Amino acid sequence: MRYIKVLLLVVLIFLILIFFFQNQNALSQNLTLSLNLFFIPAMTAIPLPFYFIVISAFFLGAILTFSCLVWEKVHISAKLMKSKWRVGSLEREVEKLQKKLGEASAQATAFNKTEVNAAAAGPAKLPEDVTAPDPDKG
């Protein structure tokens, strides 16, 4: 992809050079720019060759495009850093919750072991002197 971009850039520069060489007479004519708004006095620029205006417009467009690309890269980098910070925060929260879950399961395991040991010892024996009431004798 990089080679295709370079090739397209070389072809573009070649076409621009051909345009300037073939139109030297028309491009070397002087042009005076003017701005006439209602609320400020009319302004006129010094006479400039037309090719200077074309080249200036091209470079101004290139600078504006470059600044937009840099702004977008900075914006995306900031979003990436914010997302990485959020992921790190969520990972720390998951680790805390796993730790708590591990402690809770360890306590539950210890509780279950005591229940299993009590069940293995046999059913709880009632003292001999305790008797249950007879339901028939009401």
ABEGO torsion letter per residue (X at the ends): XAAAAAAAAAAAAAAAAAAAAAAAAAAABBBBBBBBBAABBBBBBBBBBAAAAAAAAAAAAAAAAAAAAAAAAAAAAAAAAAAAAAAAAAAAAAAAAAAAAAAAAAAAAAAAAAAAAAAAAEBBBBBAABBBBBAAAX
